[in-house]
Amino acid sequence: MIANMKSTCYILLFIFMSWGCTKLDSTIYSNLTTGNAYSTEADAQASVVGLYSILDGEGEFFGYYNGMFALVTEYGTDVGYSTKAGNPSQMTTFSYQPGNGLLLTNWNSQYRLVTGANTLLSKIADLEVAEEAKNQMIGQARFLRALAYRDLTDAWGPVPFITEEIDPDLVEDMPLTPVDEIESFMIADCEFAIEHLPEQWGTSEGLTRATKGAALTLLGKIYMRKHDYANAKIYIDQVLEMESRGIYRLNPDFKNVWSGSNKLDEGMVFGILHDAARRPTFTSLHFGPADNKDIPSRWSYYGISLDFWRKYHDDDPRKAFFWYDYEGSTPRGDGSGYGLFYKMPDPGENTPPNDTTILLKDVTTKKYTYEMNSKSEWDDRTIIIFRLADVILCKAEIENALNGPAAALPYLNRVRERAGAPLYGVDARFPAPGNQNEMADRILDERGFELVFEFQRRPDLIRFGKLLDVCNAYIENYLGLNVRLTENNIYFPYPFQDTRYNSYMRAENEKRIVR
């Protein structure tokens, strides 16, 4: 964050698919500065779009919600598993240190979004533009700032809290603001966005800009994190009311949500569109299976633990929505013309049955490689941040907390029914949860099954009070490691680069390293 605050380019313009610089050594694509870039409405609108480019990882094609964010939401849990050495391996084995580059990358992206929003908000106030247009730009900036602070506080808890343009020198040794104070500010940002953002944008304005529904969802989730379910219900119910009016629709085929031909799923509440030629993503490259004949040259950088995959019931069709038991591109070397076979090992199976079979150590989801439009590394995959199935499961959690398991059951089963999974209280193998604790466990399970690798797992485990129990059981029983998480490890250690300038973070890090 310190380095970013001292950057020479905060404006982060994104005009005709070009984005501005955020690092000291970046190429400058525009001669606009924070001093001259807000003379017209078009300038300000370009800067708003620039904020979305930060959310998308800017020019990296794999940063923040474009993939990298999974390393602090799915890893450090029972879900994320990587065979790659270095930083990913540290996240897999809970041996991450303050110097882990993946922690720093996410931290920097989120603070760049905060800084960009603060800059825009400080400059747009005096701009002569129609009130509605101005409030819509402000609403988008405030929504994105709230989202960035939600993500920061999910991962690190108390953080330096900046809400306006600030002298970079004043950032050094800034105290850590408690989460509840930051949440009050996030709530105000979301409330403004809800009041001023439209339910839908026109095609010419950009179909995936933040909407009223996105702000309602974020605010509902903020209240859920606070365990204030009465207030969460107010906002989540409004999203479901929008569904009843046709603003959103639950896709009847869970797989089709992720089809390359379905660029704008009707259940998507907020997401990021891509164009392979002008605004591509490397998502399929990182999330795709290694050495697969059908979609070759993928890295399998982001994998899912076999332990978690095995928790899906065999009669749940989502269990098959992963890459396993497939033929690879690498020839077997036996003259047969076939490739190596990548097998899902049976529990306890450690030795391949023959020398042409490779036992998988992790498994990759098909969400980011399903029905691809092109096998190129340059992908046009849509990244979904909020979607209706998530909102429905939020409703189940809210109803369970307020009214008990019977009130939650229809919402839990609605998501399972769409997936074709056995229903609780209908299938004899799945009795209806009898109390709130049992229902909470089933909702947490279902969120894992439905929302795997959608940037949800670690925040979910923390909110449900299950991070330590789930992760310690996974560490001991599956990874077989001699480490244990404690209350001090609920949040990640602060990035080393920033602790050099902040004594508060240095002191806190002494407790946060997993031992």
PEGI-V161555 format. One record per residue. N is the residue number from 0. RES is the residue in one small letter. SS is DSSP state (H for helix, E for strand, C for the rest). BURIAL is + if it has 16 or more other ideal C-beta (glycine too) atoms within 10 Angstrom, else -. D_CENTER is the distance of its C-alpha to the mean C-alpha in Angstrom with 2 decimals. Layout:
((N	RES	SS	BURIAL	D_CENTER) (N	RES	SS	BURIAL	D_CENTER))
This chain:
((0	m	C	+	20.13) (1	i	H	+	23.94) (2	a	H	+	24.13) (3	n	H	+	21.93) (4	m	H	+	24.09) (5	k	C	-	27.12) (6	s	C	+	25.93) (7	t	C	-	28.35) (8	c	C	+	25.92) (9	y	C	+	23.61) (10	i	C	+	24.26) (11	l	C	+	21.57) (12	l	C	+	23.35) (13	f	E	+	22.07) (14	i	E	+	25.20) (15	f	C	-	25.79) (16	m	C	-	22.79) (17	s	E	-	23.79) (18	w	E	+	21.79) (19	g	C	+	23.47) (20	c	C	+	23.50) (21	t	C	+	21.62) (22	k	C	-	23.47) (23	l	C	-	27.14) (24	d	C	-	28.00) (25	s	C	-	26.04) (26	t	C	-	28.03) (27	i	C	-	28.92) (28	y	C	-	28.58) (29	s	C	+	30.15) (30	n	C	-	32.89) (31	l	C	+	31.31) (32	t	C	-	30.79) (33	t	C	+	29.60) (34	g	C	-	33.27) (35	n	C	-	34.00) (36	a	C	+	30.80) (37	y	C	+	31.05) (38	s	C	-	34.51) (39	t	C	-	33.56) (40	e	H	+	31.07) (41	a	H	-	30.04) (42	d	H	+	29.25) (43	a	H	+	27.06) (44	q	H	+	25.27) (45	a	H	+	24.63) (46	s	H	+	23.12) (47	v	H	+	20.80) (48	v	H	+	19.57) (49	g	H	+	19.30) (50	l	H	+	16.64) (51	y	H	+	14.45) (52	s	H	+	15.26) (53	i	H	+	13.78) (54	l	H	+	10.38) (55	d	C	+	10.98) (56	g	C	+	12.11) (57	e	H	+	15.66) (58	g	H	+	18.13) (59	e	H	-	16.38) (60	f	C	+	14.93) (61	f	C	+	12.19) (62	g	C	+	10.87) (63	y	H	+	7.85) (64	y	H	+	5.53) (65	n	H	+	8.51) (66	g	C	+	7.78) (67	m	H	+	8.63) (68	f	H	+	5.58) (69	a	H	+	5.91) (70	l	H	+	9.23) (71	v	H	+	8.72) (72	t	C	+	6.67) (73	e	C	+	8.54) (74	y	C	+	11.47) (75	g	C	+	13.99) (76	t	C	+	14.06) (77	d	C	+	16.10) (78	v	C	+	13.60) (79	g	E	+	12.82) (80	y	E	+	16.11) (81	s	C	+	17.31) (82	t	C	-	20.94) (83	k	C	-	20.55) (84	a	C	-	22.61) (85	g	C	-	21.81) (86	n	H	+	18.49) (87	p	H	+	16.53) (88	s	H	-	19.49) (89	q	H	+	19.42) (90	m	H	+	15.89) (91	t	H	+	17.17) (92	t	C	+	20.40) (93	f	C	+	19.34) (94	s	C	-	21.68) (95	y	C	+	19.38) (96	q	C	-	21.46) (97	p	C	+	21.12) (98	g	C	-	21.89) (99	n	C	+	18.88) (100	g	H	-	17.81) (101	l	H	+	14.13) (102	l	H	+	14.07) (103	l	H	+	16.09) (104	t	H	+	14.11) (105	n	H	+	10.95) (106	w	H	+	13.50) (107	n	H	+	15.40) (108	s	H	+	12.79) (109	q	H	+	11.94) (110	y	H	+	15.70) (111	r	H	+	16.56) (112	l	H	+	14.78) (113	v	H	+	16.72) (114	t	H	+	19.82) (115	g	H	+	19.69) (116	a	H	+	19.38) (117	n	H	+	22.18) (118	t	H	+	24.32) (119	l	H	+	24.08) (120	l	H	+	24.86) (121	s	H	-	27.81) (122	k	H	+	29.26) (123	i	H	+	28.89) (124	a	C	-	30.87) (125	d	C	-	34.21) (126	l	C	-	33.47) (127	e	C	-	35.95) (128	v	C	+	34.00) (129	a	C	-	34.10) (130	e	H	-	32.67) (131	e	H	-	30.37) (132	a	H	-	28.85) (133	k	H	+	28.51) (134	n	H	+	26.84) (135	q	H	+	24.33) (136	m	H	+	23.44) (137	i	H	+	23.33) (138	g	H	+	21.20) (139	q	H	+	18.51) (140	a	H	+	18.69) (141	r	H	+	18.63) (142	f	H	+	15.64) (143	l	H	+	13.61) (144	r	H	+	15.22) (145	a	H	+	14.38) (146	l	H	+	10.64) (147	a	H	+	11.04) (148	y	H	+	13.26) (149	r	H	+	11.16) (150	d	H	+	8.57) (151	l	H	+	11.80) (152	t	H	+	13.59) (153	d	H	+	11.12) (154	a	H	+	11.50) (155	w	H	+	15.06) (156	g	C	+	16.72) (157	p	C	+	19.59) (158	v	E	+	19.18) (159	p	C	+	21.54) (160	f	C	+	21.36) (161	i	C	+	22.40) (162	t	C	-	22.92) (163	e	C	-	25.41) (164	e	C	-	26.70) (165	i	C	-	28.18) (166	d	C	-	30.60) (167	p	H	-	28.68) (168	d	H	-	31.34) (169	l	H	-	30.52) (170	v	H	+	27.02) (171	e	C	-	28.61) (172	d	C	-	28.94) (173	m	C	+	27.21) (174	p	C	-	26.96) (175	l	C	+	23.77) (176	t	E	+	23.25) (177	p	C	-	22.67) (178	v	H	+	19.48) (179	d	H	-	21.60) (180	e	H	-	23.10) (181	i	H	+	19.86) (182	e	H	+	18.78) (183	s	H	-	22.08) (184	f	H	+	21.35) (185	m	H	+	17.87) (186	i	H	+	19.72) (187	a	H	-	22.33) (188	d	H	+	19.98) (189	c	H	+	18.44) (190	e	H	+	22.01) (191	f	H	+	23.21) (192	a	H	+	20.54) (193	i	H	+	21.42) (194	e	H	-	25.06) (195	h	H	+	24.94) (196	l	C	+	22.27) (197	p	C	-	23.48) (198	e	C	-	22.34) (199	q	C	-	22.19) (200	w	C	-	22.80) (201	g	C	-	25.51) (202	t	H	-	25.15) (203	s	H	-	26.75) (204	e	H	-	24.39) (205	g	C	-	21.12) (206	l	C	-	19.65) (207	t	C	+	16.01) (208	r	C	+	16.78) (209	a	C	+	15.60) (210	t	C	+	17.93) (211	k	H	+	19.52) (212	g	H	+	17.49) (213	a	H	+	14.15) (214	a	H	+	15.84) (215	l	H	+	17.31) (216	t	H	+	14.11) (217	l	H	+	12.61) (218	l	H	+	16.06) (219	g	H	+	16.44) (220	k	H	+	13.38) (221	i	H	+	14.86) (222	y	H	+	18.15) (223	m	H	+	16.89) (224	r	H	+	15.63) (225	k	C	-	19.18) (226	h	C	-	20.60) (227	d	C	-	22.37) (228	y	H	+	22.22) (229	a	H	-	25.12) (230	n	H	+	23.38) (231	a	H	+	20.08) (232	k	H	+	22.31) (233	i	H	-	23.70) (234	y	H	+	20.52) (235	i	H	+	18.95) (236	d	H	-	22.45) (237	q	H	+	22.59) (238	v	H	+	19.64) (239	l	H	+	21.52) (240	e	H	-	24.69) (241	m	H	+	23.25) (242	e	H	+	22.65) (243	s	H	-	26.32) (244	r	C	-	27.33) (245	g	C	-	25.61) (246	i	C	+	22.85) (247	y	C	+	20.35) (248	r	C	-	21.35) (249	l	C	+	20.07) (250	n	C	+	20.58) (251	p	C	-	23.32) (252	d	C	-	22.09) (253	f	C	+	18.68) (254	k	C	+	18.97) (255	n	H	-	19.77) (256	v	H	+	16.41) (257	w	H	+	15.40) (258	s	C	+	18.76) (259	g	C	+	19.19) (260	s	C	-	21.89) (261	n	C	+	19.78) (262	k	C	+	18.23) (263	l	C	-	17.76) (264	d	C	+	17.39) (265	e	C	-	19.17) (266	g	C	+	16.64) (267	m	E	+	13.84) (268	v	E	+	13.67) (269	f	E	+	11.53) (270	g	E	+	10.32) (271	i	E	+	11.61) (272	l	C	+	14.90) (273	h	C	+	16.45) (274	d	E	-	20.07) (275	a	C	+	21.28) (276	a	C	-	24.25) (277	r	C	-	23.12) (278	r	E	+	19.35) (279	p	C	+	18.15) (280	t	E	+	15.14) (281	f	C	+	15.50) (282	t	H	+	12.74) (283	s	H	+	15.49) (284	l	H	+	17.22) (285	h	H	+	14.65) (286	f	H	+	13.49) (287	g	C	+	17.06) (288	p	C	+	19.84) (289	a	C	+	22.39) (290	d	C	+	25.86) (291	n	E	+	25.51) (292	k	C	-	28.52) (293	d	C	-	26.83) (294	i	C	+	23.98) (295	p	C	-	25.43) (296	s	C	-	24.31) (297	r	C	+	20.72) (298	w	C	+	19.63) (299	s	C	+	17.77) (300	y	C	+	15.87) (301	y	C	+	12.99) (302	g	E	+	14.90) (303	i	E	+	14.98) (304	s	E	+	17.85) (305	l	H	+	20.92) (306	d	H	+	21.38) (307	f	H	+	18.32) (308	w	H	+	19.22) (309	r	C	-	22.73) (310	k	C	-	21.76) (311	y	C	+	21.39) (312	h	C	-	24.85) (313	d	C	-	26.86) (314	d	C	-	27.42) (315	d	C	+	23.77) (316	p	H	-	23.27) (317	r	H	+	19.57) (318	k	H	+	20.93) (319	a	H	-	22.39) (320	f	C	+	19.22) (321	f	E	+	18.82) (322	w	E	+	20.92) (323	y	C	+	23.91) (324	d	C	-	27.71) (325	y	E	+	27.81) (326	e	E	-	30.27) (327	g	E	+	29.36) (328	s	E	-	30.62) (329	t	E	-	32.59) (330	p	E	-	36.14) (331	r	C	+	37.55) (332	g	C	-	40.60) (333	d	C	-	43.04) (334	g	C	-	44.15) (335	s	C	-	42.60) (336	g	C	-	40.30) (337	y	C	-	37.31) (338	g	E	+	34.23) (339	l	E	+	33.08) (340	f	E	+	31.67) (341	y	E	+	28.29) (342	k	E	+	28.79) (343	m	C	+	26.70) (344	p	C	+	28.90) (345	d	C	-	30.42) (346	p	C	-	29.85) (347	g	C	-	32.15) (348	e	C	-	32.77) (349	n	C	-	32.78) (350	t	C	-	35.34) (351	p	C	-	34.98) (352	p	C	-	37.79) (353	n	C	-	38.96) (354	d	C	-	38.40) (355	t	C	+	36.62) (356	t	E	-	33.76) (357	i	E	+	30.65) (358	l	E	+	28.94) (359	l	C	+	25.16) (360	k	C	-	23.56) (361	d	E	+	20.06) (362	v	E	+	18.84) (363	t	E	+	16.33) (364	t	E	+	14.73) (365	k	C	+	16.32) (366	k	C	+	13.41) (367	y	C	+	13.22) (368	t	C	+	16.99) (369	y	C	+	18.65) (370	e	C	-	21.68) (371	m	C	+	21.00) (372	n	C	-	23.12) (373	s	C	-	24.00) (374	k	C	-	24.03) (375	s	C	-	23.74) (376	e	C	+	21.25) (377	w	C	+	20.51) (378	d	E	+	18.30) (379	d	C	+	17.84) (380	r	C	+	14.85) (381	t	C	+	12.97) (382	i	E	+	9.17) (383	i	E	+	8.41) (384	i	E	+	6.18) (385	f	E	+	8.94) (386	r	E	+	11.74) (387	l	H	+	15.07) (388	a	H	+	14.93) (389	d	H	+	12.29) (390	v	H	+	14.74) (391	i	H	+	17.62) (392	l	H	+	16.41) (393	c	H	+	15.94) (394	k	H	+	19.52) (395	a	H	+	20.67) (396	e	H	+	19.52) (397	i	H	+	21.23) (398	e	H	+	24.37) (399	n	H	+	24.69) (400	a	H	+	24.65) (401	l	H	-	27.09) (402	n	H	-	29.27) (403	g	C	-	28.88) (404	p	H	+	27.89) (405	a	H	-	30.10) (406	a	H	+	28.32) (407	a	H	+	24.88) (408	l	H	+	26.11) (409	p	H	-	26.24) (410	y	H	+	22.56) (411	l	H	+	21.58) (412	n	H	+	24.05) (413	r	H	+	23.04) (414	v	H	+	19.74) (415	r	H	+	21.69) (416	e	H	-	24.50) (417	r	H	+	22.47) (418	a	H	+	21.28) (419	g	C	-	24.91) (420	a	C	+	24.43) (421	p	C	-	27.35) (422	l	C	-	27.46) (423	y	C	+	28.06) (424	g	C	-	31.59) (425	v	C	-	32.63) (426	d	C	-	32.49) (427	a	C	-	34.83) (428	r	C	-	32.56) (429	f	C	+	29.89) (430	p	C	-	31.73) (431	a	C	+	30.26) (432	p	C	+	28.92) (433	g	C	-	31.84) (434	n	C	-	30.41) (435	q	H	-	27.39) (436	n	H	-	26.37) (437	e	H	-	26.61) (438	m	H	+	24.65) (439	a	H	+	21.86) (440	d	H	-	21.74) (441	r	H	+	21.69) (442	i	H	+	18.88) (443	l	H	+	16.73) (444	d	H	-	17.84) (445	e	H	+	17.09) (446	r	H	+	13.51) (447	g	H	+	13.19) (448	f	H	+	15.24) (449	e	H	+	13.81) (450	l	H	+	10.03) (451	v	C	+	10.17) (452	f	C	+	7.58) (453	e	C	+	5.14) (454	f	C	+	2.94) (455	q	C	+	6.24) (456	r	H	+	9.17) (457	r	H	+	10.25) (458	p	H	+	10.04) (459	d	H	+	11.77) (460	l	H	+	14.32) (461	i	H	+	15.11) (462	r	H	+	15.63) (463	f	C	+	17.81) (464	g	C	-	19.69) (465	k	C	+	19.21) (466	l	H	+	17.42) (467	l	H	+	20.82) (468	d	H	-	22.55) (469	v	H	+	20.03) (470	c	H	+	19.28) (471	n	H	+	22.97) (472	a	H	-	24.16) (473	y	H	+	21.91) (474	i	H	+	23.07) (475	e	H	-	26.66) (476	n	H	-	27.05) (477	y	H	-	24.92) (478	l	H	+	24.37) (479	g	C	-	27.79) (480	l	C	-	27.07) (481	n	C	-	29.08) (482	v	C	-	26.39) (483	r	C	-	25.33) (484	l	C	+	22.69) (485	t	C	-	24.24) (486	e	H	-	23.39) (487	n	H	-	23.24) (488	n	H	+	20.22) (489	i	C	-	17.90) (490	y	C	+	16.36) (491	f	C	+	16.06) (492	p	C	+	19.09) (493	y	C	+	19.11) (494	p	C	+	19.31) (495	f	H	+	22.96) (496	q	H	+	23.38) (497	d	H	+	22.96) (498	t	H	+	24.87) (499	r	C	-	27.87) (500	y	C	+	28.07) (501	n	C	+	27.19) (502	s	H	-	29.40) (503	y	H	-	27.33) (504	m	H	+	24.33) (505	r	H	+	26.84) (506	a	H	-	28.44) (507	e	H	+	25.27) (508	n	H	+	24.21) (509	e	H	-	27.45) (510	k	H	-	26.10) (511	r	H	+	22.49) (512	i	C	-	23.27) (513	v	C	+	23.15) (514	r	C	-	26.76))
